[in-house]
């Protein structure tokens, strides 16, 4: 009995944050239930479900961790969430069919990908008003910011390319052809390489960002790769696959598959915990997120979400 009591006490001490410490929260968008599931990363418990607009998809966190932005594809809007209070602060127009979204490094501008408008809508974060439209390719899907803040890259599913936007000018400086149906992308920490998952080609491409050209493209061995997550040390890439229902781990130097992690049907978008120890993956058909321990490359927990979870982002909330 004493050992059980001591064990329970140790668990509580482990998961509780010291007074004034930041909390790590996971925000998951659910396409069919039109809401956002909020998970406490320490306890892996759902702490709140927030109704938003119709068909929420993209989700991004402000650099200071205080705000979370959610694109509502069928409502043509973006909702702003207070990450601490877990309330909706406002919902604003954001172009036609907003999907993926990202912020610039300063957190002053929000870049919203508009799939049916063939454009990116740029919002001023302070006023949440539109300040610019940037034309991109056909059926744009998502956008990612380079760690150095220089580039925002947009994947275009139907024109089979990525558009590179210079954040200093908000102009497209290069269109780079990639294999069919590009979706998720991630930069290495030094901003020198970009990995792109091409869903219908079943391939991942590595782009040299110093030359703005594709180095090579390889088959992953899985079916319909969707997203890419890269470890902080640049050693491995975790690629989610919607059809084969797994995450495949690639050696980033060779792009060889070194591990396959079964996770479930429609493994979709991914997000790292701040320490890089765990990777959250939305599992659409199971209405949950799977949590991968990257030290053992195994699923160590599953958390129920809303209906058809799509996007996921993790905030360190002050």
PAZAPA-4460 file (N, C-alpha, C; in steps of 0.05 Angstrom, whole numbers, plus 32768, in hexadecimal, padded with zeros to 4 digits):
% residues 318
    n_x    n_y    n_z   ca_x   ca_y   ca_z    c_x    c_y    c_z   seq   type   mol
   8011   7FE8   8000   8000   8000   8000   8011   8019   8000     1      X     A
   8026   8019   8010   8038   8030   8012   8045   8035   7FF7     2      X     A
   804E   8020   7FEA   805B   8023   7FD0   8047   802F   7FBB     3      X     A
   802E   8027   7FBC   801A   8031   7FAA   8015   804F   7FAF     4      X     A
   8014   8057   7FC8   8010   8073   7FCF   8028   8084   7FC6     5      X     A
   8040   807A   7FCB   8058   8089   7FC3   8059   808B   7FA4     6      X     A
   8051   8075   7F96   8051   8076   7F79   803E   808B   7F6E     7      X     A
   8026   808C   7F7A   8012   80A0   7F71   801C   80BC   7F76     8      X     A
   8028   80C0   7F8E   8033   80DB   7F94   8049   80E3   7F81     9      X     A
   805A   80D0   7F7A   806F   80D6   7F67   8064   80DE   7F4C    10      X     A
   804E   80D1   7F43   8042   80D7   7F29   8037   80F4   7F29    11      X     A
   8029   80FA   7F3F   801E   8115   7F42   8034   812A   7F41    12      X     A
   8049   8126   7F4F   805F   8139   7F50   806C   813C   7F34    13      X     A
   806C   8125   7F25   8078   8126   7F0B   8068   8137   7EF7    14      X     A
   804E   8134   7EF7   803E   8141   7EE3   8035   815D   7EEB    15      X     A
   8036   8164   7F05   802E   817E   7F0C   8044   8193   7F06    16      X     A
   803B   81AA   7EFB   804F   81BF   7EF6   8053   81CF   7F0F    17      X     A
   806C   81D8   7F14   8070   81EA   7F2A   8061   8204   7F26    18      X     A
   805B   8212   7F3C   804C   822B   7F3A   805A   823E   7F27    19      X     A
   804A   8249   7F15   8055   825C   7F02   8062   8250   7EEA    20      X     A
   8065   8235   7EE9   8072   8228   7ED2   8060   8227   7EBA    21      X     A
   806C   8224   7EA3   805C   8221   7E8A   804F   8206   7E89    22      X     A
   8038   8205   7E7B   802B   81EC   7E76   802F   81E5   7E58    23      X     A
   8030   81CB   7E53   8032   81C2   7E37   8016   81B7   7E30    24      X     A
   800A   81C3   7E1B   7FEF   81BB   7E13   7FEF   81B4   7DF5    25      X     A
   7FDF   819F   7DEF   7FDD   8195   7DD4   7FC1   819D   7DC9    26      X     A
   7FC1   81A9   7DB1   7FA9   81B3   7DA5   7FA4   81A3   7D8B    27      X     A
   7F8D   8195   7D8A   7F86   8183   7D74   7F6C   818D   7D67    28      X     A
   7F6D   8192   7D4C   7F55   819A   7D3E   7F46   8182   7D34    29      X     A
   7F2B   8183   7D37   7F1A   816C   7D2F   7F07   8175   7D19    30      X     A
   7F0B   816A   7D01   7EFD   8173   7CEA   7EDE   8170   7CEB    31      X     A
   7ED6   8159   7CF5   7EB9   8152   7CF4   7EA9   815C   7D0C    32      X     A
   7EB6   815E   7D23   7EA8   8167   7D3B   7EAB   8186   7D3F    33      X     A
   7EBA   8193   7D2D   7EBD   81B0   7D2D   7EC6   81BB   7D48    34      X     A
   7EDB   81AF   7D52   7EE6   81B8   7D6C   7F03   81B2   7D6E    35      X     A
   7F0F   81BB   7D84   7F2B   81B7   7D8A   7F2D   81A8   7DA5    36      X     A
   7F3C   8192   7DA5   7F41   8183   7DBE   7F5B   818E   7DCA    37      X     A
   7F5A   8195   7DE4   7F72   819F   7DF1   7F7B   8189   7E05    38      X     A
   7F94   8181   7E03   7FA0   816C   7E14   7FB6   8177   7E25    39      X     A
   7FB7   8170   7E3E   7FCD   8176   7E50   7FE3   8162   7E4A    40      X     A
   7FFA   816B   7E40   800F   8159   7E38   801C   814A   7E4F    41      X     A
   801A   8155   7E67   8026   8148   7E7F   8015   8130   7E87    42      X     A
   7FFB   8133   7E88   7FE9   811E   7E91   7FDC   810E   7E7A    43      X     A
   7FDE   8119   7E62   7FD1   810D   7E4A   7FB3   810B   7E4D    44      X     A
   7FA8   811E   7E5C   7F8B   811F   7E60   7F80   8136   7E50    45      X     A
   7F67   8132   7E45   7F59   8148   7E38   7F4F   815C   7E4D    46      X     A
   7F57   8175   7E49   7F4F   8189   7E5D   7F38   819B   7E53    47      X     A
   7F34   819B   7E39   7F1E   81AB   7E2F   7F19   81A5   7E11    48      X     A
   7F00   81A8   7E09   7EF9   81A7   7DED   7EEC   81C2   7DE5    49      X     A
   7EF8   81CF   7DD1   7EEF   81EA   7DCA   7EE1   81E9   7DAF    50      X     A
   7EC8   81F1   7DAD   7EBA   81F4   7D93   7EC7   820B   7D83    51      X     A
   7ECB   8206   7D6A   7ED6   821B   7D58   7EC4   821D   7D3F    52      X     A
   7ECF   8223   7D28   7EBF   8224   7D10   7EBB   8209   7D03    53      X     A
   7EB2   820A   7CEA   7EAC   81F1   7CDB   7EC6   81E6   7CCE    54      X     A
   7ECA   81CC   7CD3   7EE1   81BD   7CC8   7EFC   81CA   7CCF    55      X     A
   7F02   81CB   7CE8   7F1D   81D5   7CF0   7F33   81C3   7CE7    56      X     A
   7F48   81CF   7CDD   7F5F   81BF   7CD2   7F79   81C8   7CDD    57      X     A
   7F84   81DE   7CD1   7F9F   81E7   7CDA   7F9F   81F2   7CF6    58      X     A
   7FB6   81F0   7D03   7FB9   81FB   7D1E   7FD6   8203   7D22    59      X     A
   7FD9   821B   7D2E   7FF4   8226   7D32   7FF5   8235   7D4D    60      X     A
   800D   8235   7D59   8011   8242   7D73   8022   825B   7D70    61      X     A
   801B   8270   7D7E   802C   8288   7D7E   8047   8282   7D8B    62      X     A
   805C   8291   7D83   8077   828C   7D8E   8078   828D   7DAD    63      X     A
   8067   829E   7DB9   8067   82A1   7DD6   8055   828C   7DE4    64      X     A
   8047   827B   7DD5   8037   8266   7DE0   801C   8270   7DEB    65      X     A
   8015   8289   7DE7   7FFD   8294   7DF3   7FE4   8291   7DE2    66      X     A
   7FE8   828E   7DC8   7FD1   828C   7DB5   7FD3   8274   7DA3    67      X     A
   7FBC   8269   7D9D   7FBA   8253   7D8A   7FA7   825B   7D74    68      X     A
   7FAF   8257   7D5B   7F9F   825F   7D44   7F95   8246   7D35    69      X     A
   7F7B   8245   7D2F   7F6E   822E   7D22   7F60   8237   7D09    70      X     A
   7F65   822A   7CF3   7F57   8231   7CDA   7F3E   8220   7CD8    71      X     A
   7F28   822D   7CD2   7F0E   8220   7CCE   7F07   8220   7CB1    72      X     A
   7F0D   8209   7CA4   7F0C   8208   7C87   7EF1   820F   7C7B    73      X     A
   7EDC   8204   7C86   7EC1   8208   7C7B   7EB4   8222   7C85    74      X     A
   7EC1   8230   7C97   7EB6   8249   7CA1   7EC6   8261   7C96    75      X     A
   7EDC   825B   7C87   7EED   8270   7C7C   7EF7   8283   7C91    76      X     A
   7F00   8277   7CA7   7F08   8288   7CBE   7F1F   827B   7CCE    77      X     A
   7F2A   828C   7CE0   7F3E   8282   7CF3   7F34   828A   7D0F    78      X     A
   7F36   8277   7D21   7F2F   827C   7D3D   7F49   827F   7D4D    79      X     A
   7F48   8292   7D60   7F5F   8297   7D72   7F58   828E   7D8E    80      X     A
   7F69   827C   7D98   7F65   8270   7DB3   7F79   827B   7DC7    81      X     A
   7F70   8283   7DDE   7F81   8289   7DF4   7F8B   826F   7E00    82      X     A
   7FA5   8269   7DFD   7FB0   824F   7E04   7FB0   824A   7E22    83      X     A
   7FB0   825E   7E32   7FAF   825B   7E4F   7F92   8258   7E59    84      X     A
   7F81   826A   7E51   7F65   826A   7E5B   7F54   8256   7E4C    85      X     A
   7F5D   824E   7E34   7F4E   823B   7E23   7F32   8246   7E1C    86      X     A
   7F33   825E   7E12   7F1B   826C   7E08   7F20   8275   7DEC    87      X     A
   7F0A   8279   7DDD   7F0C   8284   7DC2   7F0C   82A2   7DC4    88      X     A
   7F21   82AF   7DBB   7F23   82CC   7DBE   7F15   82DA   7DA7    89      X     A
   7F17   82CF   7D8F   7F0A   82DB   7D77   7F0B   82C7   7D60    90      X     A
   7EFA   82CC   7D4D   7EFA   82BD   7D34   7EF8   82D1   7D1D    91      X     A
   7F0A   82CF   7D0A   7F0C   82E4   7CF5   7F0D   82D7   7CD9    92      X     A
   7F05   82E6   7CC5   7F07   82DC   7CA9   7F24   82D7   7CA2    93      X     A
   7F29   82C2   7C92   7F45   82BB   7C8B   7F47   82AF   7C6F    94      X     A
   7F37   82BA   7C5C   7F38   82B0   7C40   7F27   8297   7C3D    95      X     A
   7F26   828D   7C24   7F15   8276   7C1D   7F23   825C   7C24    96      X     A
   7F15   824B   7C33   7F1E   8230   7C39   7F3A   8230   7C45    97      X     A
   7F3E   823C   7C5D   7F58   823C   7C6A   7F5F   8220   7C75    98      X     A
   7F78   8218   7C71   7F81   81FE   7C7A   7F9A   8201   7C8C    99      X     A
   7FB1   81FB   7C81   7FCA   81FE   7C91   7FCF   821B   7C97   100      X     A
   7FDE   821F   7CAD   7FE5   823B   7CB4   7FFF   823B   7CC5   101      X     A
   800D   8251   7CC4   8025   8254   7CD4   8029   8272   7CDA   102      X     A
   803B   8278   7CED   8041   8294   7CF3   805E   829A   7CEB   103      X     A
   8063   82B4   7CE7   807F   82BB   7CE3   808E   82B9   7CFE   104      X     A
   80A8   82BC   7CFE   80B8   82B7   7D15   80B2   82CA   7D2C   105      X     A
   80AC   82E3   7D25   80A5   82F7   7D39   8089   82F3   7D44   106      X     A
   8079   82E3   7D37   805D   82DF   7D3F   804B   82F6   7D39   107      X     A
   8053   8308   7D26   8043   831F   7D20   8030   831B   7D08   108      X     A
   8036   8306   7CF8   8025   8301   7CE1   801E   82E3   7CE0   109      X     A
   8005   82DE   7CD9   7FFB   82C2   7CD6   7FF6   82BD   7CB9   110      X     A
   8002   82A7   7CAF   8000   82A0   7C93   7FEC   8288   7C91   111      X     A
   7FD6   828D   7C83   7FC0   8279   7C81   7FBE   8270   7C65   112      X     A
   7FC0   8256   7C61   7FBE   824A   7C46   7FA1   8246   7C3E   113      X     A
   7F99   8251   7C27   7F7E   824F   7C1D   7F7C   823C   7C06   114      X     A
   7F72   8224   7C0B   7F73   820F   7BF6   7F63   8216   7BDE   115      X     A
   7F4B   8221   7BE1   7F3A   8226   7BCA   7F3E   8242   7BBE   116      X     A
   7F51   8251   7BC9   7F57   826C   7BBF   7F72   826D   7BB2   117      X     A
   7F82   8257   7BB3   7F9D   8256   7BA7   7FAE   826D   7BB2   118      X     A
   7FAC   8271   7BCC   7FBA   8288   7BD8   7FC0   8283   7BF5   119      X     A
   7FD1   8295   7BFF   7FD6   8297   7C1C   7FCC   82B2   7C26   120      X     A
   7FBB   82B1   7C3A   7FB2   82CA   7C46   7FC4   82D1   7C5E   121      X     A
   7FCF   82E9   7C5E   7FE0   82F2   7C74   7FD0   8305   7C86   122      X     A
   7FCF   82FD   7CA0   7FC0   830D   7CB3   7FD4   831B   7CC6   123      X     A
   7FCE   8334   7CCD   7FDC   8342   7CE2   7FD2   8337   7CFC   124      X     A
   7FE3   832C   7D0D   7FDA   831F   7D25   7FCE   8332   7D39   125      X     A
   7FD9   834A   7D3B   7FCF   835D   7D4F   7FB1   8365   7D49   126      X     A
   7FAB   8368   7D30   7F8F   8370   7D29   7F7F   835A   7D1D   127      X     A
   7F8C   8344   7D16   7F80   832D   7D08   7F71   8336   7CEF   128      X     A
   7F7D   8348   7CE0   7F72   8351   7CC7   7F85   8348   7CB0   129      X     A
   7F7A   8346   7C98   7F89   833D   7C81   7F9B   8354   7C77   130      X     A
   7FB4   834E   7C74   7FC7   8362   7C6A   7FD2   835C   7C4F   131      X     A
   7FCF   8342   7C47   7FDA   833B   7C2D   7FCF   8320   7C23   132      X     A
   7FCE   831C   7C09   7FC9   8303   7BFC   7FE1   82FB   7BEB   133      X     A
   7FE9   82E2   7BED   8000   82D9   7BDD   7FF6   82C1   7BCC   134      X     A
   7FF9   82C4   7BB2   7FF1   82AE   7BA0   8005   8297   7BA2   135      X     A
   7FFA   827F   7BA3   800C   8267   7BA4   8001   8253   7B8F   136      X     A
   8006   8239   7B94   7FFF   8225   7B80   7FE2   821B   7B82   137      X     A
   7FDD   8204   7B75   7FC2   81F9   7B75   7FBD   81E7   7B8D   138      X     A
   7FA7   81EB   7B9B   7F9F   81DD   7BB2   7FB5   81DD   7BC8   139      X     A
   7FBC   81F5   7BD1   7FD0   81F7   7BE6   7FC6   81EA   7C00   140      X     A
   7FD8   81DD   7C0E   7FD1   81CD   7C25   7FDA   81D8   7C40   141      X     A
   7FF4   81DD   7C42   7FFE   81E5   7C5C   8016   81F8   7C58   142      X     A
   801F   8204   7C6E   8036   8216   7C6D   8048   8211   7C85   143      X     A
   8062   8213   7C81   8075   8210   7C97   8089   8227   7C96   144      X     A
   8092   822F   7CAE   80A6   8244   7CB1   80C1   8238   7CB6   145      X     A
   80D6   8242   7CA9   80F1   8239   7CAE   80F9   8243   7CCA   146      X     A
   8109   8233   7CD8   8112   823C   7CF3   8120   8257   7CF4   147      X     A
   812E   825E   7CDF   813C   8278   7CDE   8129   828F   7CD7   148      X     A
   8110   8289   7CD1   80FC   829D   7CCB   80FC   82A8   7CAF   149      X     A
   810E   829E   7C9E   8112   82AA   7C84   80FC   82A1   7C70   150      X     A
   80F4   8288   7C72   80E1   827D   7C5D   80C7   8274   7C6A   151      X     A
   80B2   8276   7C5A   809A   8267   7C5F   8095   8258   7C45   152      X     A
   8091   823E   7C48   808E   822C   7C30   8071   8221   7C31   153      X     A
   8064   8222   7C19   8049   8218   7C16   8049   8200   7C04   154      X     A
   803C   81EA   7C0C   8039   81D3   7BFB   801F   81D5   7BEB   155      X     A
   8020   81CD   7BD2   8009   81D0   7BBF   8003   81B4   7BB4   156      X     A
   7FEC   81A9   7BBC   7FE6   818D   7BB7   7FE2   8186   7B99   157      X     A
   7FD5   8198   7B8A   7FCE   8192   7B6F   7FE3   819C   7B5A   158      X     A
   7FF0   81B2   7B60   8006   81BB   7B4D   8020   81AC   7B53   159      X     A
   8020   819C   7B69   8038   818B   7B6F   8051   819B   7B72   160      X     A
   8050   81B0   7B83   8067   81C0   7B88   8065   81CD   7BA3   161      X     A
   807B   81D9   7BAB   807B   81EA   7BC3   8083   8206   7BBB   162      X     A
   8077   821A   7BC7   807E   8236   7BC2   808D   8240   7BDA   163      X     A
   80A4   824D   7BD5   80B5   8258   7BE9   80B0   8276   7BEB   164      X     A
   80A7   827F   7C03   80A1   829B   7C07   80B6   82A8   7C19   165      X     A
   80C1   82BE   7C10   80D4   82CD   7C20   80C4   82DE   7C34   166      X     A
   80C8   82DA   7C4E   80B8   82E8   7C62   80BF   8306   7C63   167      X     A
   80D6   830E   7C59   80DD   832A   7C59   80CC   833A   7C46   168      X     A
   80C4   832D   7C30   80B6   833B   7C1B   809A   8330   7C16   169      X     A
   8094   8318   7C22   807B   830A   7C1D   8077   8304   7BFF   170      X     A
   808D   82FF   7BF1   808C   82F8   7BD5   8096   82DC   7BD1   171      X     A
   8089   82CE   7BBD   8092   82B3   7BB6   80AC   82B6   7BA6   172      X     A
   80C1   82A9   7BAF   80DB   82AB   7BA2   80E2   8292   7B92   173      X     A
   80D4   827C   7B97   80DA   8263   7B88   80C3   8250   7B89   174      X     A
   80BE   8242   7B73   80AB   822C   7B72   80BC   8213   7B6D   175      X     A
   80BA   81FF   7B7E   80CA   81E7   7B7C   80B8   81CF   7B77   176      X     A
   80BB   81C2   7B61   80AB   81AA   7B5A   80B3   8193   7B6D   177      X     A
   809E   8184   7B76   80A3   816D   7B87   8090   8157   7B7E   178      X     A
   8093   813E   7B88   8081   8129   7B80   8064   812E   7B87   179      X     A
   8052   811E   7B7C   8035   8123   7B7C   8029   8126   7B98   180      X     A
   8019   813B   7B9B   8008   813F   7BB3   8019   8145   7BCC   181      X     A
   8029   815A   7BCC   8038   8162   7BE4   8025   816C   7BFA   182      X     A
   802B   8164   7C13   801B   816D   7C29   802C   8178   7C40   183      X     A
   8033   8167   7C53   8043   8171   7C6A   8060   8176   7C64   184      X     A
   806C   8189   7C72   8088   8190   7C6E   8094   8197   7C89   185      X     A
   80AF   8194   7C8B   80BD   819E   7CA3   80DA   81A5   7C9B   186      X     A
   80E3   81BA   7CA8   80FF   81C3   7CA5   8111   81B5   7CBA   187      X     A
   812A   81B1   7CB3   813E   81AA   7CC7   8143   81C3   7CD8   188      X     A
   814F   81BF   7CEF   8153   81D5   7D02   8164   81EB   7CF7   189      X     A
   8177   81E5   7CE5   8188   81F9   7CDA   817C   8207   7CC1   190      X     A
   8164   8200   7CBA   8155   820C   7CA3   8161   8205   7C88   191      X     A
   8174   81F3   7C87   8182   81ED   7C6E   8174   81D8   7C5D   192      X     A
   8163   81C7   7C69   8155   81B3   7C5A   8137   81B3   7C61   193      X     A
   8127   81AC   7C4E   810A   81AA   7C52   8102   818E   7C48   194      X     A
   80F3   8180   7C59   80E8   8166   7C50   80CB   816A   7C4A   195      X     A
   80C2   815E   7C33   80A7   8160   7C29   809B   8144   7C25   196      X     A
   8084   8140   7C31   8076   8126   7C2D   8062   8129   7C15   197      X     A
   8065   8118   7C01   8053   8118   7BEA   8040   8100   7BEC   198      X     A
   8027   8105   7BF1   8014   80F0   7BF9   8010   80DB   7BE3   199      X     A
   8008   80E4   7BCB   8001   80D1   7BB6   801A   80C5   7BA9   200      X     A
   8031   80D1   7BAC   804A   80C5   7BA1   8056   80B1   7BB5   201      X     A
   804C   80B2   7BCE   8057   80A1   7BE4   8075   80A6   7BE8   202      X     A
   807C   80C0   7BE6   8098   80C7   7BE7   809D   80DE   7BFB   203      X     A
   80B6   80E1   7C03   80C0   80F8   7C12   80D7   8104   7C02   204      X     A
   80D6   811E   7BFF   80EC   812D   7BF1   80FB   813E   7C04   205      X     A
   8116   8140   7BFF   8127   8152   7C0E   812E   8169   7BFC   206      X     A
   8128   8182   7C05   812F   819A   7BF6   8146   81A8   7C03   207      X     A
   815A   81AF   7BF3   8171   81BF   7BFC   8168   81DC   7BFB   208      X     A
   8165   81E9   7C12   815B   8204   7C13   8170   8219   7C0D   209      X     A
   8189   8211   7C0B   819E   8223   7C03   819E   8226   7BE4   210      X     A
   8195   8211   7BD6   8193   8211   7BB9   8177   8213   7BAF   211      X     A
   8164   820F   7BC1   8147   820E   7BBB   8141   81FA   7BA5   212      X     A
   814B   81E2   7BA9   8146   81CC   7B96   8144   81B1   7BA5   213      X     A
   8137   819E   7B99   8134   8184   7BA5   814E   8174   7BA3   214      X     A
   8157   816A   7BB9   816F   8159   7BBA   8168   813D   7BB0   215      X     A
   8153   8131   7BBB   814B   8116   7BB4   812F   8111   7BBF   216      X     A
   8122   80FD   7BB3   8108   80F4   7BBC   8109   80D6   7BBF   217      X     A
   80FD   80CB   7BD4   80FE   80AE   7BD9   80E2   80A4   7BE1   218      X     A
   80DD   808B   7BDB   80C5   807D   7BE4   80C9   8078   7C02   219      X     A
   80B3   807B   7C11   80B5   8075   7C2E   80AF   8058   7C35   220      X     A
   80A2   804A   7C22   8099   802F   7C28   807D   802E   7C34   221      X     A
   8074   8045   7C3D   8058   8047   7C47   8046   8052   7C33   222      X     A
   802C   8053   7C39   8018   805D   7C26   800D   8077   7C2F   223      X     A
   800E   808B   7C1E   8004   80A6   7C22   8010   80B5   7C39   224      X     A
   802A   80BC   7C37   8036   80CC   7C4C   802A   80E8   7C4C   225      X     A
   8026   80F2   7C65   8018   810C   7C68   8029   8121   7C75   226      X     A
   8036   811A   7C8B   8045   812F   7C9A   8061   8125   7CA1   227      X     A
   8072   8138   7CA7   808E   8132   7CAE   8095   8141   7CC8   228      X     A
   80A1   8133   7CDA   80AB   813F   7CF3   80C9   8138   7CF5   229      X     A
   80DA   814C   7CF9   80F7   8148   7CFA   8101   814C   7D16   230      X     A
   8113   813B   7D1F   811E   813D   7D3A   8130   8156   7D3B   231      X     A
   8133   8160   7D53   8143   8179   7D57   8160   8176   7D4E   232      X     A
   816B   815E   7D51   8187   815A   7D49   818A   8155   7D2B   233      X     A
   8174   8154   7D1D   8175   8150   7D00   817C   8134   7CF8   234      X     A
   817A   8121   7D0A   8182   8106   7D04   816C   80F5   7CF7   235      X     A
   8152   80FA   7CFF   813D   80E9   7CF6   8125   80FA   7CED   236      X     A
   8115   80EE   7CDC   80FB   80F9   7CD4   80E5   80E5   7CD8   237      X     A
   80CF   80EE   7CE4   80B8   80DD   7CE9   80A3   80E4   7CD5   238      X     A
   809B   80D1   7CC5   8088   80D6   7CAF   806E   80C7   7CB4   239      X     A
   8058   80D6   7CB7   803E   80C9   7CBB   8032   80C1   7CA0   240      X     A
   8023   80AA   7CA1   8017   809F   7C88   7FFA   809A   7C8D   241      X     A
   7FE9   80A6   7C7D   7FCC   80A4   7C80   7FC1   8089   7C79   242      X     A
   7FCA   807D   7C63   7FBE   8064   7C5A   7FCA   804C   7C68   243      X     A
   7FE4   804B   7C6B   7FF0   8034   7C78   7FEF   8035   7C96   244      X     A
   7FE6   804C   7CA1   7FE1   804F   7CBE   7FF9   804C   7CCF   245      X     A
   800F   8058   7CC7   8028   8055   7CD6   8038   806F   7CD5   246      X     A
   804C   8070   7CE6   8061   8085   7CE5   807B   8077   7CDF   247      X     A
   8088   8080   7CC9   80A2   8074   7CC2   80B8   8087   7CC9   248      X     A
   80CD   807C   7CD5   80E4   808C   7CDE   80FA   808A   7CCA   249      X     A
   8102   80A1   7CC0   8117   80A2   7CAB   8131   80AD   7CB6   250      X     A
   8147   80A1   7CAE   8162   80AD   7CB3   8164   80C5   7CA1   251      X     A
   8168   80DC   7CAC   8166   80F5   7C9D   817D   80F8   7C88   252      X     A
   8194   80EB   7C8E   81AA   80ED   7C7B   81A5   80DC   7C62   253      X     A
   819B   80C3   7C66   8198   80B1   7C50   817B   80AF   7C46   254      X     A
   8168   80B8   7C56   814B   80B5   7C51   8142   8098   7C51   255      X     A
   8153   8086   7C5D   814B   806A   7C60   8138   8068   7C78   256      X     A
   8125   8055   7C76   8112   804F   7C8C   8121   803E   7CA1   257      X     A
   8121   8047   7CBA   812E   8038   7CCF   811B   802C   7CE3   258      X     A
   8101   8035   7CE2   80ED   802A   7CF4   80D2   8030   7CE9   259      X     A
   80BE   801E   7CEF   80A2   8022   7CE8   8091   801F   7D01   260      X     A
   8081   8033   7D06   8071   8033   7D1F   8053   8032   7D17   261      X     A
   8045   801C   7D1B   8028   801B   7D16   801A   802E   7D29   262      X     A
   8008   803F   7D1E   7FF9   8052   7D2F   7FDB   8051   7D2B   263      X     A
   7FD2   804A   7D12   7FB5   8049   7D0D   7FAD   8057   7CF4   264      X     A
   7F94   8054   7CEC   7F8A   805D   7CD2   7F89   807C   7CD0   265      X     A
   7F92   8086   7CBA   7F94   80A3   7CB4   7FA6   80B1   7CC9   266      X     A
   7FBE   80A8   7CCA   7FD2   80B7   7CDA   7FD8   80D0   7CCB   267      X     A
   7FD5   80E7   7CD8   7FD4   8100   7CCA   7FEA   8113   7CD3   268      X     A
   7FE4   8128   7CE2   7FF7   813C   7CE8   8005   8137   7D03   269      X     A
   801C   8143   7D07   802D   813C   7D1E   8037   8155   7D2C   270      X     A
   803F   8152   7D46   804B   8168   7D55   805C   815C   7D6B   271      X     A
   8073   8169   7D6F   8086   8161   7D84   807F   816D   7D9F   272      X     A
   8084   815F   7DB5   8086   816C   7DCF   809F   817C   7DD0   273      X     A
   80A1   8190   7DE2   80B8   81A2   7DE2   80D3   8194   7DE5   274      X     A
   80D3   817E   7DF4   80EC   8170   7DF9   80F3   815C   7DE3   275      X     A
   80E1   8159   7DCF   80E6   8147   7DB9   80E3   812A   7DC0   276      X     A
   80DA   8123   7DD8   80D9   8107   7DE0   80C0   80FA   7DD5   277      X     A
   80AB   8109   7DD0   8092   80FD   7DC7   8087   810B   7DAE   278      X     A
   807B   80FB   7D9C   806F   8106   7D84   8051   80FF   7D85   279      X     A
   8041   8114   7D83   8024   8111   7D81   801C   810E   7D64   280      X     A
   800A   80FB   7D5E   8001   80F6   7D43   7FE3   80F4   7D43   281      X     A
   7FD5   8104   7D32   7FB8   8101   7D30   7FB1   80E8   7D20   282      X     A
   7F9E   80D8   7D2B   7F95   80C0   7D1E   7F78   80C4   7D17   283      X     A
   7F73   80CC   7CFF   7F58   80D6   7CF7   7F42   80C2   7CFB   284      X     A
   7F46   80A9   7CF0   7F30   8096   7CF1   7F2B   808B   7D0D   285      X     A
   7F3E   808D   7D1E   7F3B   8083   7D3A   7F32   8099   7D4D   286      X     A
   7F30   80B2   7D44   7F27   80C9   7D54   7F39   80CB   7D6D   287      X     A
   7F53   80CB   7D69   7F66   80CC   7D7F   7F81   80D7   7D76   288      X     A
   7F92   80DE   7D89   7FAE   80E2   7D83   7FBE   80CB   7D8E   289      X     A
   7FD3   80C3   7D80   7FE6   80AF   7D8A   7FFF   80BE   7D93   290      X     A
   800A   80B5   7DA9   8022   80C1   7DB4   8039   80AE   7DB1   291      X     A
   804D   80B5   7DA1   8065   80A5   7D9C   807C   80AD   7DAE   292      X     A
   8087   809A   7DBD   80A0   809F   7DCC   80B7   809B   7DB8   293      X     A
   80C5   80B0   7DB2   80DA   80AF   7D9D   80F3   80A1   7DA6   294      X     A
   80F5   809B   7DC0   810C   808C   7DC9   8109   806E   7DC4   295      X     A
   80F0   8065   7DC4   80EB   8049   7DBE   80DD   8044   7DA4   296      X     A
   80D4   805B   7D97   80C4   805A   7D7F   80AC   8047   7D81   297      X     A
   809D   804B   7D97   8085   803C   7D9C   806F   8050   7DA5   298      X     A
   8056   8048   7DA0   803F   8057   7DAA   803B   8051   7DC7   299      X     A
   803C   8066   7DD8   803B   8061   7DF5   8020   806B   7E00   300      X     A
   8010   8079   7DF1   7FF6   8082   7DFA   7FE5   808B   7DE3   301      X     A
   7FCA   808A   7DE7   7FB7   8094   7DD4   7FA3   80A5   7DE3   302      X     A
   7F9B   80BC   7DD8   7F89   80CE   7DE5   7F71   80D3   7DD2   303      X     A
   7F58   80CE   7DDC   7F41   80D3   7DCB   7F3E   80F1   7DC5   304      X     A
   7F36   80F7   7DAD   7F31   8113   7DA5   7F14   8115   7D9B   305      X     A
   7F0F   8129   7D8A   7EF5   812C   7D7D   7EF4   811A   7D65   306      X     A
   7EE1   8121   7D53   7EDD   8111   7D3B   7EEF   811A   7D24   307      X     A
   7EFE   8107   7D1A   7F11   810B   7D04   7F26   8120   7D0A   308      X     A
   7F37   811B   7D1D   7F4D   812E   7D23   7F5F   8132   7D0B   309      X     A
   7F68   814B   7D07   7F78   8152   7CF0   7F93   815E   7CF9   310      X     A
   7F92   8177   7D02   7FAB   8185   7D09   7FB2   8182   7D27   311      X     A
   7FCB   8187   7D2D   7FD4   8186   7D49   7FEC   819A   7D4C   312      X     A
   7FEB   81A8   7D63   8001   81BA   7D6A   8004   81BA   7D88   313      X     A
   801D   81BE   7D91   8023   81BD   7DAD   802E   81D8   7DB6   314      X     A
   8022   81E2   7DCC   8029   81FD   7DD6   8035   81FB   7DF2   315      X     A
   804B   8209   7DF6   8055   820D   7E11   8049   8227   7E1C   316      X     A
   8036   8224   7E2D   8025   823B   7E35   802F   8248   7E4F   317      X     A
   8037   8261   7E4E   8042   826E   7E66   802B   8274   7E7A   318      X     A
***
